[in-house]
């Protein structure tokens, strides 16, 4: 029987070899917006040599032809044959994923501390380069090799070092391949910041950047380390002197020899906080567990000082964010086997790093605060002030005639977290659906506010009369933002949730409630739409129960509408499910769903469909005029005209 092109057989399986996986899916291994990260892989190798105490200079040259060279005076990459692979070591380092000296962590290994354990590093740089030339100086010899697209194009050449050659070190020259990157330009500002930070973290090491086109050279060498660097980057004066220190494990049963951190922290009353953290000189722009350790250590030390001196006002509960809110810092951690989230190493995931950093920061700060009690009291005052502001924002005051303070509405089931980036509130139609949502939600970050019946049409309601309506009053108090107009300066500092999600039934009534809530947000909370905080949840209208077939067990599938239902049924037919063997149920409303179903279809961030609400291409006044026709009380004639013009586009659910 002839094989059809669509047949799935043993021959359909492809095994990607060498550096093919990197070329096929570069985004899995590096950032593809520009080549900076692939260059950083080579730069990190040079920095690791300096970190290990084998180099004092690192240079980066931006050549006129678009290539970039990274030079160091480290030990030079070995170029003899590998005892097991029988190929030059320098070739293996640049052409094999998971080959390098960073895995050898034992006593006497090549590197005690280095920038990660992924082990794909410079081989990714090589795979995504049109050309790469590597020259290594070592043991009185010079070895050179060249690659293209990850393959050797000029075999290893070894010669005796001359008087003009360096005694030791490595030079890597890279021509990044533009087809793998959105832009082939290296962002100069980011590169300069990266090089400067390497110099800060390695006092005494000279780091140089040369731009051949501009004929310009910048050089950095810091002897004052983290303190000098942080003072130069702060935008406002610190409230107390900088708190700096370091701690590294010695004969410690919990941590490896040499693991620990160096830090410098400044507390300011205003200005944008400066926060930079590094692990083994790798910049962790998304933070991670070492940042958490610094936060934990600072919080516990300040809390201990406040309790010792009896400074905490009654009714104020101090949280880590209160101490950390006005902190600027530079943190440099040394971790023996760092585990990162993703290949680009932007976030440290090593669990022990929290205890590691905290165990050195907390006692050092406690001692410092108790030696400088006046500074300790100033820091305590700053933290208590932040706690009071946070608690005030959490219990938003809304005045009504004759009733004093309005706290969070009683029917709001709040979440535990205070992290705005993760917190979500679901405005749910009806108490029964609210009950399912409360049971099915993630208590950590999802809050539920059930709404009774149809919300008021607020298009023509004056702002100062809004709170006469209980539902709207409760929505405003729960989200923590006051009503405002499109041209007002919006204060979002009290916002309690990063996502405000409208969750109504998938039927006509549910759509009507959606429209009423969207009208409320567009008219009275336009700043929330502009800042991307408003979303519409899409619960399914149909459930299809599918019988067991072959090795596949029985299961459920959900469809948003008729179109998706048709697609699901067509797919089942193609899979050989007999007509009518499935069962189709139509949800009359969210209240019919169990807590598990509601979580699976509508609340779970991994499986739900959540639509962000944004203003389209129509300008604000154009959108305003259209909504006036749809929602205005005296606009019956305009609505009729609109329906006559666009009636064909409307679907009617009977």
Protein Blocks (a to p, Z undefined) as FASTA:
>chain_A
ZZdfkbccfklpccdehjlmmmmmmmlmmcckbmklmmmmmmmmmmmmmmnopacbdcdd
ddfkopacdddfbebpafbdcfklopafklmmmmcghiajklmmbghiablbdcbjkonm
mmmmmmmpfbdcddddeehiacddddeehiafbdcddddddfkbcfbdcdddddddfklp
fblcdcfklmmmmmmmmmmmmghiacddddfklopacddddfklmmlmmmmmpcbdcfbd
cdddddddehiakbcehiacdddddddfedjddddddeehiacfkgpjklmmmmmmmmmm
mmmmmmmnopacghiacdfklmmmmpccddddddfbacdehjklpacfbfklmmmmmmmm
mmmmmmmmmmmmmlmmmmmmmmmmmmmmmmmmmmccdddehiacdcddfklccdfbfcfk
lgccdddehjklmmmmmmmmcfklpccdddehjdddfklgcfklmmmpmklmmmmmmnop
acddfkbccdfklpcbfbdcddddfbfklmmmmmmmmmmmmmmmmmmmmnopaccddddf
bdcddddehjbccdddddfblmlmmmmmmmmmmnopaehkaccdddfbfklpcfklmmmm
mmmmklmccddddddfbdfklmmmmmmmmmpmklmmmmmmmmmmmmmmpccdZZ
